[in-house]
Amino acid sequence: MKQKPVHPALQPYLEGKVILINKPFRWTSFDAVKKIRILTKVSKVGHAGTLDPLATGLLIVCTGKFTKKINEYMGMEKEYTGTFTLGATTPTYDLESNPENFKTTVDLTSEIIHAATQQFTGAIMQLPPMHSAIKKEGKRLYELARKGKDVVLEPRAVTIISFEILNIYLPLIEFKVVCSTGTYIRSLANDFGEALGTGAYLSSLCRTRIGSFYLKNALTPKEFEEQVQQLKHASEGETNS
């Protein structure tokens, strides 16, 4: 992609910056990258770790020379908060598909739910969701799933550093998870529901931290747009003064 002229006030983005974005609900991670590319006119832009469209929260976007650090940022531990809905499953393990296989949750106690987290803490083997962007024989899993193809998935080693149940409002439970890169919270929801015998799916998810980068320091796309406009106006004001 050929680099077009960049506004003088936005030269730092061309040279290289790390931008913390609070990804909105229903946006893809690429939507956020595209927005930054359009606003800054910088062609070399990438993100460090995909968030599903239904997830919100911290997305690290790199421009210029900092795109070389994307793999480093992707390897950092992640922190998430969100909700699991117990008593049903979905084919995608989240609300991208409709709940099915309904079961009662009346026998679940706080003690049972809290105790079930222990088997998912530490180094575990996890099967990625069939509806995911992982490639199998050159094809993305979600592409194969949409075609109804049967694929044998291999479990992957991940580490759940901590798995806390914050609140219980059956069938909803609120959680916080700190985990290694490569962990699928959707798979954790499905496996957790299986362990409880009720089924579960991920009903909301927010990424709150990547390594030492925090969501509280991130900008919404709208806030980033306003910041870019302010930089341009300030630069033009100095030129005219």
MDAnalysis code that builds the backbone (N, CA, C; Angstrom):
import MDAnalysis as mda
import numpy as np

u = mda.Universe.empty(723, n_residues=241, atom_resindex=np.repeat(np.arange(241), 3), trajectory=True)
u.add_TopologyAttr("name", ["N", "CA", "C"] * 241)
u.add_TopologyAttr("resid", np.arange(1, 242))
u.add_TopologyAttr("resname", ["MET", "LYS", "GLN", "LYS", "PRO", "VAL", "HIS", "PRO", "ALA", "LEU", "GLN", "PRO", "TYR", "LEU", "GLU", "GLY", "LYS", "VAL", "ILE", "LEU", "ILE", "ASN", "LYS", "PRO", "PHE", "ARG", "TRP", "THR", "SER", "PHE", "ASP", "ALA", "VAL", "LYS", "LYS", "ILE", "ARG", "ILE", "LEU", "THR", "LYS", "VAL", "SER", "LYS", "VAL", "GLY", "HIS", "ALA", "GLY", "THR", "LEU", "ASP", "PRO", "LEU", "ALA", "THR", "GLY", "LEU", "LEU", "ILE", "VAL", "CYS", "THR", "GLY", "LYS", "PHE", "THR", "LYS", "LYS", "ILE", "ASN", "GLU", "TYR", "MET", "GLY", "MET", "GLU", "LYS", "GLU", "TYR", "THR", "GLY", "THR", "PHE", "THR", "LEU", "GLY", "ALA", "THR", "THR", "PRO", "THR", "TYR", "ASP", "LEU", "GLU", "SER", "ASN", "PRO", "GLU", "ASN", "PHE", "LYS", "THR", "THR", "VAL", "ASP", "LEU", "THR", "SER", "GLU", "ILE", "ILE", "HIS", "ALA", "ALA", "THR", "GLN", "GLN", "PHE", "THR", "GLY", "ALA", "ILE", "MET", "GLN", "LEU", "PRO", "PRO", "MET", "HIS", "SER", "ALA", "ILE", "LYS", "LYS", "GLU", "GLY", "LYS", "ARG", "LEU", "TYR", "GLU", "LEU", "ALA", "ARG", "LYS", "GLY", "LYS", "ASP", "VAL", "VAL", "LEU", "GLU", "PRO", "ARG", "ALA", "VAL", "THR", "ILE", "ILE", "SER", "PHE", "GLU", "ILE", "LEU", "ASN", "ILE", "TYR", "LEU", "PRO", "LEU", "ILE", "GLU", "PHE", "LYS", "VAL", "VAL", "CYS", "SER", "THR", "GLY", "THR", "TYR", "ILE", "ARG", "SER", "LEU", "ALA", "ASN", "ASP", "PHE", "GLY", "GLU", "ALA", "LEU", "GLY", "THR", "GLY", "ALA", "TYR", "LEU", "SER", "SER", "LEU", "CYS", "ARG", "THR", "ARG", "ILE", "GLY", "SER", "PHE", "TYR", "LEU", "LYS", "ASN", "ALA", "LEU", "THR", "PRO", "LYS", "GLU", "PHE", "GLU", "GLU", "GLN", "VAL", "GLN", "GLN", "LEU", "LYS", "HIS", "ALA", "SER", "GLU", "GLY", "GLU", "THR", "ASN", "SER"])
u.atoms.positions = np.array([
    [0.840, -1.184, 0.000],
    [0.000, 0.000, 0.000],
    [0.886, 1.249, 0.000],
    [0.724, 2.103, -1.018],
    [1.571, 3.280, -1.148],
    [1.172, 4.323, -0.096],
    [2.189, 4.896, 0.567],
    [1.934, 5.887, 1.605],
    [1.612, 7.246, 0.975],
    [0.431, 7.791, 1.315],
    [0.022, 9.111, 0.851],
    [0.590, 10.175, 1.790],
    [0.598, 11.440, 1.361],
    [1.083, 12.513, 2.236],
    [0.278, 12.563, 3.538],
    [0.983, 12.805, 4.632],
    [0.358, 12.850, 5.954],
    [0.426, 14.279, 6.482],
    [-0.648, 14.711, 7.128],
    [-0.693, 16.051, 7.725],
    [0.502, 16.223, 8.663],
    [1.165, 17.381, 8.629],
    [2.357, 17.591, 9.479],
    [2.134, 17.270, 10.953],
    [0.937, 17.566, 11.478],
    [0.653, 17.313, 12.895],
    [0.558, 15.830, 13.197],
    [0.386, 15.015, 12.144],
    [0.199, 13.573, 12.337],
    [1.447, 12.774, 11.964],
    [2.560, 13.458, 11.741],
    [3.814, 12.781, 11.409],
    [4.222, 11.736, 12.458],
    [3.993, 12.011, 13.774],
    [4.352, 10.982, 14.766],
    [3.670, 9.637, 14.520],
    [2.451, 9.660, 13.955],
    [1.753, 8.398, 13.653],
    [2.412, 7.685, 12.478],
    [2.928, 8.466, 11.537],
    [3.627, 7.878, 10.397],
    [4.930, 7.226, 10.855],
    [5.620, 7.900, 11.771],
    [6.883, 7.366, 12.288],
    [6.650, 6.144, 13.168],
    [5.617, 6.196, 13.977],
    [5.279, 5.034, 14.810],
    [4.715, 5.399, 16.159],
    [3.534, 4.904, 16.442],
    [2.895, 5.123, 17.742],
    [2.111, 3.877, 18.145],
    [1.902, 3.735, 19.456],
    [1.002, 2.714, 20.000],
    [-0.263, 3.432, 20.437],
    [-1.392, 3.007, 19.906],
    [-2.677, 3.642, 20.201],
    [-3.553, 2.630, 20.937],
    [-4.069, 3.023, 22.087],
    [-4.974, 2.162, 22.846],
    [-6.412, 2.544, 22.503],
    [-7.126, 1.613, 21.907],
    [-8.500, 1.854, 21.478],
    [-9.472, 1.015, 22.312],
    [-10.560, 1.637, 22.705],
    [-11.663, 0.934, 23.370],
    [-12.627, 0.514, 22.262],
    [-12.521, -0.745, 21.839],
    [-13.303, -1.216, 20.690],
    [-14.789, -1.301, 21.027],
    [-15.621, -0.657, 20.224],
    [-17.060, -0.714, 20.492],
    [-17.677, -2.084, 20.164],
    [-18.816, -2.328, 20.755],
    [-19.625, -3.523, 20.476],
    [-20.007, -3.535, 19.000],
    [-19.896, -4.703, 18.387],
    [-20.231, -4.968, 16.991],
    [-19.168, -4.484, 15.998],
    [-18.152, -3.752, 16.453],
    [-17.044, -3.421, 15.560],
    [-16.123, -4.627, 15.461],
    [-15.556, -4.866, 14.282],
    [-14.480, -5.848, 14.181],
    [-13.172, -5.136, 14.538],
    [-12.162, -5.918, 14.841],
    [-10.854, -5.325, 15.128],
    [-10.330, -4.594, 13.891],
    [-10.636, -5.131, 12.711],
    [-10.201, -4.480, 11.477],
    [-10.919, -3.156, 11.271],
    [-12.175, -3.050, 11.724],
    [-12.896, -1.774, 11.639],
    [-12.119, -0.675, 12.361],
    [-11.577, -1.016, 13.537],
    [-10.809, -0.040, 14.325],
    [-9.523, 0.353, 13.603],
    [-8.838, -0.644, 13.036],
    [-7.611, -0.370, 12.280],
    [-7.923, 0.515, 11.068],
    [-8.987, 0.193, 10.376],
    [-9.392, 0.958, 9.189],
    [-9.701, 2.410, 9.559],
    [-10.381, 2.606, 10.691],
    [-10.731, 3.950, 11.153],
    [-9.476, 4.780, 11.404],
    [-8.495, 4.178, 12.065],
    [-7.241, 4.882, 12.366],
    [-6.471, 5.176, 11.082],
    [-6.503, 4.230, 10.167],
    [-5.815, 4.432, 8.882],
    [-6.422, 5.617, 8.128],
    [-7.742, 5.713, 8.142],
    [-8.437, 6.807, 7.445],
    [-8.160, 8.149, 8.119],
    [-8.211, 8.168, 9.450],
    [-8.047, 9.431, 10.179],
    [-6.622, 9.973, 10.104],
    [-5.635, 9.091, 10.148],
    [-4.241, 9.543, 10.172],
    [-3.620, 9.595, 8.783],
    [-4.238, 8.903, 7.821],
    [-3.699, 8.758, 6.457],
    [-2.423, 7.910, 6.444],
    [-2.166, 7.204, 7.541],
    [-0.992, 6.323, 7.621],
    [-1.397, 4.943, 7.110],
    [-0.643, 4.394, 6.179],
    [-1.012, 3.103, 5.589],
    [-0.542, 1.914, 6.423],
    [0.565, 2.103, 7.163],
    [1.131, 0.991, 7.937],
    [0.516, 0.972, 9.337],
    [-0.585, 0.226, 9.481],
    [-1.322, 0.143, 10.748],
    [-1.736, -1.307, 10.979],
    [-1.596, -1.782, 12.204],
    [-2.020, -3.143, 12.541],
    [-2.433, -3.229, 13.992],
    [-3.094, -4.325, 14.360],
    [-3.519, -4.493, 15.748],
    [-2.863, -5.714, 16.375],
    [-2.771, -5.687, 17.699],
    [-2.084, -6.758, 18.432],
    [-3.102, -7.600, 19.196],
    [-3.784, -8.483, 18.498],
    [-4.717, -9.394, 19.170],
    [-6.163, -9.088, 18.863],
    [-6.804, -9.958, 18.101],
    [-8.180, -9.755, 17.666],
    [-9.162, -9.843, 18.821],
    [-10.161, -8.952, 18.786],
    [-11.336, -9.071, 19.650],
    [-12.520, -9.423, 18.764],
    [-13.337, -10.381, 19.179],
    [-14.530, -10.737, 18.417],
    [-15.472, -9.543, 18.337],
    [-16.298, -9.472, 17.296],
    [-17.228, -8.338, 17.155],
    [-18.119, -8.106, 18.370],
    [-18.535, -9.174, 19.057],
    [-19.419, -9.018, 20.209],
    [-18.666, -8.644, 21.486],
    [-17.347, -8.653, 21.433],
    [-16.541, -8.249, 22.590],
    [-16.217, -6.763, 22.495],
    [-15.989, -6.158, 23.651],
    [-15.572, -4.762, 23.697],
    [-14.228, -4.689, 24.417],
    [-13.695, -3.466, 24.504],
    [-12.523, -3.291, 25.339],
    [-11.238, -3.004, 24.603],
    [-10.142, -3.298, 25.284],
    [-8.815, -2.840, 24.875],
    [-8.296, -3.527, 23.612],
    [-7.959, -2.694, 22.651],
    [-7.323, -3.148, 21.419],
    [-6.078, -2.292, 21.218],
    [-4.921, -2.943, 21.138],
    [-3.676, -2.217, 20.874],
    [-3.505, -2.092, 19.362],
    [-3.428, -0.845, 18.901],
    [-3.219, -0.582, 17.481],
    [-1.862, 0.088, 17.316],
    [-1.062, -0.420, 16.390],
    [0.289, 0.098, 16.170],
    [0.403, 0.715, 14.781],
    [1.157, 1.815, 14.704],
    [1.417, 2.444, 13.412],
    [2.924, 2.520, 13.181],
    [3.291, 2.688, 11.911],
    [4.691, 2.887, 11.568],
    [5.611, 1.807, 12.104],
    [6.740, 2.232, 12.678],
    [7.754, 1.286, 13.151],
    [7.269, 0.405, 14.292],
    [6.206, 0.851, 15.001],
    [5.720, 0.062, 16.127],
    [4.946, -1.187, 15.677],
    [4.638, -1.292, 14.388],
    [4.004, -2.526, 13.911],
    [4.944, -3.718, 14.085],
    [6.260, -3.433, 14.204],
    [7.222, -4.513, 14.430],
    [7.084, -5.112, 15.830],
    [6.396, -4.391, 16.734],
    [6.234, -4.870, 18.102],
    [4.925, -5.626, 18.321],
    [4.135, -5.780, 17.249],
    [2.821, -6.402, 17.392],
    [2.906, -7.791, 18.020],
    [3.829, -8.628, 17.558],
    [3.948, -9.985, 18.121],
    [4.325, -9.957, 19.593],
    [5.152, -8.979, 19.976],
    [5.546, -8.831, 21.379],
    [4.322, -8.502, 22.244],
    [3.497, -7.576, 21.771],
    [2.293, -7.195, 22.523],
    [1.276, -8.340, 22.557],
    [1.189, -9.078, 21.457],
    [0.240, -10.195, 21.389],
    [0.597, -11.281, 22.403],
    [1.880, -11.400, 22.714],
    [2.321, -12.440, 23.645],
    [2.092, -12.126, 25.109],
    [1.648, -10.902, 25.406],
    [1.441, -10.508, 26.804],
    [0.168, -11.134, 27.380],
    [0.136, -11.270, 28.722],
    [-1.059, -11.824, 29.355],
    [-2.224, -10.851, 29.200],
    [-3.438, -11.412, 29.213],
    [-4.654, -10.635, 29.009],
    [-5.561, -10.744, 30.236],
    [-6.347, -9.684, 30.452],
    [-7.360, -9.709, 31.512],
    [-8.718, -9.388, 30.886],
    [-9.705, -10.173, 31.263],
    [-11.061, -10.000, 30.734],
    [-12.080, -9.993, 31.870],
    [-13.159, -9.260, 31.667],
    [-14.341, -9.394, 32.509],
    [-15.524, -9.661, 31.587],
    [-16.581, -10.230, 32.147],
    [-17.739, -10.499, 31.306],
    [-18.754, -11.362, 32.022],
    [-19.641, -11.955, 31.232],
    [-20.691, -12.812, 31.801],
    [-20.803, -14.115, 31.022],
    [-21.042, -15.186, 31.753],
    [-21.468, -16.456, 31.180],
    [-22.952, -16.603, 31.488],
    [-23.699, -17.135, 30.544],
    [-25.090, -17.510, 30.802],
    [-25.148, -19.023, 30.901],
    [-25.559, -19.519, 32.054],
    [-25.650, -20.958, 32.287],
    [-27.014, -21.477, 31.844],
    [-27.095, -22.781, 31.624],
    [-28.369, -23.401, 31.315],
    [-28.659, -23.540, 29.835],
    [-27.668, -23.316, 28.981],
    [-27.833, -23.490, 27.533],
    [-26.450, -23.432, 26.888],
    [-26.384, -23.860, 25.624],
    [-25.147, -23.739, 24.851],
    [-25.475, -23.069, 23.517],
    [-24.433, -22.640, 22.813],
    [-24.623, -22.167, 21.437],
    [-23.508, -22.764, 20.579],
    [-23.751, -22.959, 19.272],
    [-22.733, -23.539, 18.392],
    [-21.439, -22.719, 18.350],
    [-21.539, -21.397, 18.512],
    [-20.356, -20.534, 18.451],
    [-19.783, -20.252, 19.834],
    [-20.435, -20.769, 20.874],
    [-20.045, -20.556, 22.282],
    [-20.298, -19.132, 22.758],
    [-20.959, -18.312, 21.911],
    [-21.337, -16.960, 22.316],
    [-22.671, -16.624, 21.650],
    [-23.044, -15.346, 21.608],
    [-24.348, -14.973, 21.066],
    [-24.333, -14.665, 19.573],
    [-23.278, -15.102, 18.882],
    [-23.291, -15.040, 17.419],
    [-24.255, -16.082, 16.851],
    [-24.643, -17.046, 17.684],
    [-25.627, -18.049, 17.279],
    [-26.636, -18.208, 18.408],
    [-27.734, -18.872, 18.120],
    [-28.844, -18.934, 19.069],
    [-28.650, -20.002, 20.138],
    [-29.043, -19.693, 21.392],
    [-28.966, -20.679, 22.475],
    [-29.826, -21.917, 22.178],
    [-29.341, -23.078, 22.648],
    [-30.031, -24.352, 22.463],
    [-29.653, -25.267, 23.629],
    [-30.180, -26.480, 23.618],
    [-29.866, -27.472, 24.664],
    [-30.116, -26.915, 26.072],
    [-31.294, -26.385, 26.296],
    [-31.622, -25.732, 27.568],
    [-31.697, -26.740, 28.715],
    [-31.129, -26.334, 29.862],
    [-31.161, -27.163, 31.070],
    [-31.412, -26.269, 32.279],
    [-31.929, -26.850, 33.320],
    [-32.200, -26.083, 34.533],
    [-30.915, -25.781, 35.302],
    [-30.942, -24.675, 36.020],
    [-29.796, -24.302, 36.859],
    [-30.191, -24.267, 38.344],
    [-31.380, -24.799, 38.664],
    [-31.909, -24.666, 40.034],
    [-31.047, -25.384, 41.072],
    [-30.314, -26.407, 40.649],
    [-29.504, -27.162, 41.614],
    [-28.120, -26.558, 41.851],
    [-27.790, -25.527, 41.105],
    [-26.470, -24.923, 41.253],
    [-26.418, -24.018, 42.480],
    [-25.372, -24.193, 43.275],
    [-25.153, -23.324, 44.428],
    [-23.908, -22.477, 44.177],
    [-23.738, -21.450, 44.967],
    [-22.554, -20.606, 44.871],
    [-21.288, -21.442, 45.074],
    [-21.340, -22.372, 46.013],
    [-20.185, -23.218, 46.319],
    [-19.797, -24.085, 45.113],
    [-20.791, -24.664, 44.448],
    [-20.532, -25.512, 43.279],
    [-19.897, -24.700, 42.162],
    [-20.435, -23.508, 41.927],
    [-19.945, -22.653, 40.845],
    [-18.516, -22.200, 41.114],
    [-18.248, -21.752, 42.330],
    [-16.899, -21.302, 42.674],
    [-15.895, -22.457, 42.612],
    [-16.306, -23.628, 43.080],
    [-15.405, -24.789, 43.092],
    [-15.035, -25.222, 41.682],
    [-15.964, -25.046, 40.733],
    [-15.720, -25.491, 39.356],
    [-14.622, -24.678, 38.666],
    [-14.326, -23.497, 39.178],
    [-13.269, -22.685, 38.538],
    [-11.888, -23.309, 38.721],
    [-11.725, -24.117, 39.781],
    [-10.391, -24.632, 40.127],
    [-9.799, -25.510, 39.023],
    [-10.665, -26.297, 38.363],
    [-10.147, -27.193, 37.319],
    [-9.752, -26.443, 36.041],
    [-10.095, -25.143, 35.984],
    [-9.733, -24.336, 34.822],
    [-8.678, -23.278, 35.167],
    [-7.974, -23.487, 36.260],
    [-6.918, -22.568, 36.670],
    [-5.565, -23.249, 36.538],
    [-4.591, -22.507, 36.027],
    [-3.260, -23.067, 35.807],
    [-3.072, -23.453, 34.351],
    [-2.135, -24.359, 34.090],
    [-1.885, -24.829, 32.725],
    [-2.945, -25.863, 32.357],
    [-3.706, -25.585, 31.302],
    [-4.770, -26.493, 30.871],
    [-4.683, -26.707, 29.365],
    [-5.356, -27.754, 28.885],
    [-5.489, -27.976, 27.449],
    [-6.882, -27.502, 27.045],
    [-6.935, -26.711, 25.966],
    [-8.210, -26.119, 25.561],
    [-8.430, -26.310, 24.067],
    [-9.643, -26.728, 23.715],
    [-10.018, -26.821, 22.300],
    [-10.515, -25.458, 21.837],
    [-9.978, -24.921, 20.750],
    [-10.498, -23.644, 20.247],
    [-11.917, -23.825, 19.707],
    [-12.705, -22.758, 19.663],
    [-14.052, -22.879, 19.097],
    [-13.982, -23.235, 17.614],
    [-14.953, -24.006, 17.153],
    [-15.011, -24.328, 15.728],
    [-15.210, -23.059, 14.915],
    [-15.959, -22.114, 15.472],
    [-16.183, -20.832, 14.791],
    [-15.107, -19.853, 15.245],
    [-13.894, -20.008, 14.734],
    [-12.794, -19.119, 15.091],
    [-11.937, -18.866, 13.863],
    [-10.994, -17.936, 13.994],
    [-10.169, -17.532, 12.839],
    [-8.915, -18.379, 12.685],
    [-8.756, -19.398, 13.546],
    [-7.604, -20.294, 13.422],
    [-7.663, -21.005, 12.071],
    [-6.498, -21.202, 11.455],
    [-6.459, -21.864, 10.152],
    [-6.200, -23.361, 10.278],
    [-6.914, -24.103, 9.479],
    [-6.735, -25.557, 9.387],
    [-6.604, -25.883, 7.907],
    [-5.433, -26.389, 7.511],
    [-5.170, -26.713, 6.107],
    [-5.434, -25.511, 5.204],
    [-5.023, -24.333, 5.678],
    [-5.122, -23.127, 4.863],
    [-6.460, -22.417, 4.889],
    [-7.446, -23.000, 5.579],
    [-8.782, -22.397, 5.654],
    [-9.089, -21.994, 7.094],
    [-9.774, -20.866, 7.262],
    [-10.196, -20.448, 8.596],
    [-11.293, -21.382, 9.095],
    [-11.248, -21.699, 10.398],
    [-12.213, -22.650, 10.956],
    [-13.650, -22.209, 10.739],
    [-13.906, -20.875, 10.893],
    [-15.295, -20.436, 10.742],
    [-15.800, -20.633, 9.308],
    [-14.876, -20.588, 8.327],
    [-15.271, -20.837, 6.942],
    [-15.678, -22.294, 6.758],
    [-14.897, -23.196, 7.370],
    [-15.216, -24.629, 7.293],
    [-16.510, -24.938, 8.031],
    [-16.711, -24.261, 9.199],
    [-17.914, -24.495, 10.000],
    [-19.162, -24.080, 9.228],
    [-19.077, -22.951, 8.518],
    [-20.235, -22.467, 7.761],
    [-20.596, -23.404, 6.616],
    [-19.589, -24.140, 6.144],
    [-19.835, -25.102, 5.063],
    [-20.246, -26.472, 5.600],
    [-20.318, -26.588, 6.919],
    [-20.722, -27.849, 7.534],
    [-19.660, -28.922, 7.491],
    [-18.407, -28.536, 7.298],
    [-17.309, -29.509, 7.236],
    [-16.942, -29.996, 8.641],
    [-16.681, -31.287, 8.754],
    [-16.215, -31.859, 10.022],
    [-14.699, -31.715, 10.101],
    [-14.241, -31.100, 11.161],
    [-12.814, -30.869, 11.341],
    [-12.391, -31.393, 12.712],
    [-11.291, -32.131, 12.738],
    [-10.749, -32.609, 14.011],
    [-9.829, -31.527, 14.564],
    [-10.217, -30.971, 15.698],
    [-9.427, -29.906, 16.312],
    [-8.455, -30.486, 17.324],
    [-7.302, -29.881, 17.408],
    [-6.295, -30.311, 18.374],
    [-6.329, -29.379, 19.579],
    [-6.358, -29.933, 20.805],
    [-6.312, -29.074, 21.992],
    [-4.992, -28.326, 22.071],
    [-5.046, -27.125, 22.628],
    [-3.848, -26.299, 22.735],
    [-3.568, -25.978, 24.200],
    [-2.303, -25.898, 24.536],
    [-1.914, -25.575, 25.910],
    [-2.053, -24.071, 26.143],
    [-2.836, -23.712, 27.159],
    [-2.979, -22.306, 27.559],
    [-2.849, -22.249, 29.077],
    [-2.695, -21.044, 29.589],
    [-2.586, -20.870, 31.036],
    [-3.625, -19.875, 31.521],
    [-4.455, -20.322, 32.454],
    [-5.413, -19.443, 33.125],
    [-4.764, -19.040, 34.448],
    [-4.285, -17.826, 34.518],
    [-3.567, -17.361, 35.710],
    [-4.522, -17.182, 36.876],
    [-5.701, -16.629, 36.617],
    [-6.739, -16.530, 37.651],
    [-8.105, -16.540, 36.992],
    [-9.073, -17.122, 37.684],
    [-10.445, -17.243, 37.196],
    [-11.354, -17.002, 38.394],
    [-11.923, -15.792, 38.461],
    [-12.753, -15.402, 39.599],
    [-14.219, -15.255, 39.191],
    [-15.104, -15.725, 40.042],
    [-16.528, -15.456, 39.884],
    [-16.838, -14.222, 40.728],
    [-17.251, -13.151, 40.087],
    [-17.466, -11.888, 40.791],
    [-18.877, -11.782, 41.376],
    [-19.863, -12.213, 40.606],
    [-21.262, -12.162, 41.052],
    [-22.043, -13.285, 40.411],
    [-23.078, -13.720, 41.090],
    [-23.945, -14.793, 40.573],
    [-25.390, -14.311, 40.581],
    [-25.975, -14.226, 39.390],
    [-27.395, -13.893, 39.238],
    [-27.973, -14.916, 38.261],
    [-28.125, -16.138, 38.729],
    [-28.502, -17.222, 37.819],
    [-29.679, -16.830, 36.934],
    [-29.593, -17.164, 35.637],
    [-28.555, -18.007, 35.008],
    [-27.270, -17.259, 34.633],
    [-27.145, -16.000, 35.048],
    [-25.971, -15.202, 34.678],
    [-24.915, -15.245, 35.776],
    [-23.639, -15.360, 35.371],
    [-22.546, -15.183, 36.329],
    [-21.538, -14.189, 35.753],
    [-21.042, -13.315, 36.614],
    [-20.019, -12.348, 36.205],
    [-18.647, -12.896, 36.601],
    [-17.665, -12.742, 35.715],
    [-16.348, -13.320, 35.962],
    [-15.235, -12.335, 35.637],
    [-14.040, -12.655, 36.117],
    [-12.811, -11.987, 35.693],
    [-11.766, -13.072, 35.467],
    [-11.096, -13.006, 34.331],
    [-10.085, -14.003, 33.967],
    [-8.793, -13.299, 33.564],
    [-7.679, -13.773, 34.082],
    [-6.355, -13.358, 33.616],
    [-5.728, -14.596, 32.977],
    [-5.256, -14.459, 31.745],
    [-4.829, -15.657, 31.012],
    [-3.691, -15.354, 30.037],
    [-3.132, -16.430, 29.520],
    [-2.065, -16.321, 28.525],
    [-2.665, -16.005, 27.168],
    [-1.791, -15.591, 26.260],
    [-2.223, -15.402, 24.884],
    [-2.693, -16.737, 24.313],
    [-3.644, -16.689, 23.388],
    [-4.150, -17.919, 22.781],
    [-5.334, -18.528, 23.500],
    [-5.708, -17.959, 24.653],
    [-6.851, -18.480, 25.407],
    [-8.153, -17.978, 24.795],
    [-9.094, -18.876, 24.606],
    [-10.418, -18.495, 24.124],
    [-11.390, -18.474, 25.296],
    [-11.905, -17.292, 25.613],
    [-12.870, -17.184, 26.711],
    [-14.184, -17.856, 26.322],
    [-14.484, -17.879, 25.029],
    [-15.678, -18.606, 24.559],
    [-15.566, -20.089, 24.888],
    [-14.385, -20.650, 24.651],
    [-14.173, -22.068, 24.971],
    [-14.242, -22.297, 26.474],
    [-13.701, -21.359, 27.244],
    [-13.760, -21.465, 28.704],
    [-15.216, -21.488, 29.162],
    [-16.049, -20.634, 28.570],
    [-17.475, -20.609, 28.918],
    [-18.129, -21.960, 28.636],
    [-17.867, -22.494, 27.456],
    [-18.460, -23.777, 27.062],
    [-17.993, -24.913, 27.973],
    [-16.682, -24.953, 28.249],
    [-16.115, -26.013, 29.086],
    [-16.593, -25.892, 30.533],
    [-16.730, -24.649, 31.002],
    [-17.204, -24.411, 32.367],
    [-18.640, -24.911, 32.515],
    [-19.471, -24.617, 31.528],
    [-20.858, -25.086, 31.551],
    [-20.953, -26.596, 31.510],
    [-20.036, -27.217, 30.752],
    [-20.002, -28.681, 30.665],
    [-19.631, -29.279, 32.019],
    [-18.673, -28.639, 32.682],
    [-18.250, -29.126, 34.005],
    [-19.371, -29.014, 35.032],
    [-20.196, -27.993, 34.884],
    [-21.330, -27.811, 35.813],
    [-22.516, -28.699, 35.453],
    [-22.516, -29.240, 34.240],
    [-23.610, -30.101, 33.811],
    [-24.821, -29.343, 33.311],
    [-24.681, -28.027, 33.115],
    [-25.822, -27.213, 32.681],
    [-25.617, -26.602, 31.302],
    [-24.378, -26.626, 30.831],
    [-24.058, -25.880, 29.626],
    [-23.882, -24.406, 29.962],
    [-23.171, -23.694, 29.098],
    [-22.982, -22.248, 29.277],
    [-22.462, -21.662, 27.982],
    [-22.720, -20.375, 27.806],
    [-22.140, -19.657, 26.669],
    [-21.718, -18.265, 27.123],
    [-20.809, -17.679, 26.371],
    [-20.305, -16.342, 26.675],
    [-21.339, -15.318, 26.230],
    [-21.869, -14.541, 27.176],
    [-22.912, -13.579, 26.831],
    [-22.429, -12.142, 26.796],
    [-21.266, -11.860, 27.370],
    [-20.628, -10.546, 27.197],
    [-19.156, -10.680, 27.565],
    [-18.330, -9.830, 26.936],
    [-16.889, -9.902, 27.180],
    [-16.253, -8.536, 26.963],
    [-15.379, -8.173, 27.895],
    [-14.621, -6.924, 27.775],
    [-13.169, -7.200, 28.136],
    [-12.244, -6.815, 27.250],
    [-10.816, -6.964, 27.562],
    [-10.361, -5.703, 28.298],
    [-9.884, -5.893, 29.513],
    [-9.557, -4.760, 30.372],
    [-8.057, -4.479, 30.486],
    [-7.244, -5.453, 30.065],
    [-5.797, -5.248, 30.162],
    [-5.054, -6.167, 29.203],
    [-3.944, -5.654, 28.642],
    [-2.979, -6.457, 27.894],
    [-1.616, -6.084, 28.455],
    [-0.969, -7.013, 29.161],
    [0.313, -6.696, 29.784],
    [0.169, -5.508, 30.715],
    [0.933, -4.430, 30.453],
    [0.860, -3.225, 31.285],
    [-0.010, -2.139, 30.659],
    [-0.771, -2.498, 29.615],
    [-1.681, -1.549, 28.965],
    [-3.103, -1.771, 29.501],
    [-3.749, -0.672, 29.920],
    [-5.056, -0.769, 30.573],
    [-6.165, -0.094, 29.768],
    [-7.345, -0.682, 29.840],
    [-8.516, -0.136, 29.155],
    [-8.818, 1.294, 29.602],
    [-8.586, 1.606, 30.874],
    [-8.904, 2.948, 31.394],
    [-8.122, 4.042, 30.665],
    [-7.028, 3.665, 30.001],
    [-6.217, 4.636, 29.270],
    [-6.532, 4.656, 27.766],
    [-7.537, 3.885, 27.351],
    [-7.871, 3.765, 25.930],
    [-8.885, 4.820, 25.503],
    [-8.889, 5.115, 24.216],
    [-9.825, 6.063, 23.627],
    [-10.845, 5.318, 22.774],
    [-12.086, 5.768, 22.785],
    [-13.053, 5.252, 21.822],
    [-12.654, 5.775, 20.440],
    [-13.121, 5.140, 19.366],
    [-12.812, 5.674, 18.034],
    [-13.229, 7.141, 17.885],
    [-14.357, 7.499, 18.474],
    [-14.826, 8.890, 18.407],
    [-13.856, 9.820, 19.141],
    [-13.380, 9.412, 20.312],
    [-12.425, 10.229, 21.066],
    [-11.100, 10.357, 20.316],
    [-10.688, 9.278, 19.656],
    [-9.447, 9.347, 18.874],
    [-9.616, 10.303, 17.694],
    [-10.780, 10.252, 17.070],
    [-11.059, 11.167, 15.963],
    [-10.980, 12.630, 16.434],
    [-11.556, 12.898, 17.598],
    [-11.511, 14.255, 18.155],
    [-10.074, 14.676, 18.458],
    [-9.268, 13.737, 18.956],
    [-7.869, 14.029, 19.263],
    [-7.102, 14.398, 17.990],
    [-7.350, 13.658, 16.919],
    [-6.696, 13.935, 15.640],
    [-7.087, 15.327, 15.129],
    [-8.379, 15.657, 15.231],
    [-8.842, 16.968, 14.777],
    [-8.207, 18.089, 15.593],
    [-8.074, 17.874, 16.895],
    [-7.452, 18.881, 17.767],
    [-5.988, 19.100, 17.397],
    [-5.279, 18.012, 17.088],
    [-3.877, 18.128, 16.675],
    [-3.752, 18.935, 15.382],
    [-4.649, 18.675, 14.452],
    [-4.627, 19.395, 13.174],
    [-4.916, 20.883, 13.390],
    [-5.952, 21.173, 14.181],
    [-6.332, 22.569, 14.425],
    [-5.221, 23.324, 15.152],
    [-4.624, 22.661, 16.148],
    [-3.540, 23.303, 16.907],
    [-2.360, 23.621, 15.983],
    [-2.051, 22.683, 15.088],
    [-0.942, 22.868, 14.152],
    [-1.225, 24.008, 13.187],
    [-2.455, 24.060, 12.689],
    [-2.827, 25.118, 11.746],
    [-2.861, 26.479, 12.434],
    [-3.251, 26.482, 13.717],
    [-3.269, 27.726, 14.493],
    [-1.878, 28.289, 14.654],
    [-0.921, 27.391, 14.915],
    [0.480, 27.827, 15.062],
    [1.026, 28.367, 13.753],
    [0.618, 27.736, 12.652],
    [1.091, 28.181, 11.331],
    [0.572, 29.573, 10.992],
    [-0.691, 29.845, 11.395],
    [-1.325, 31.123, 11.066],
    [-0.943, 32.253, 12.011],
    [-0.351, 31.893, 13.159],
    [-0.035, 32.935, 14.153],
    [1.284, 33.653, 13.825],
])
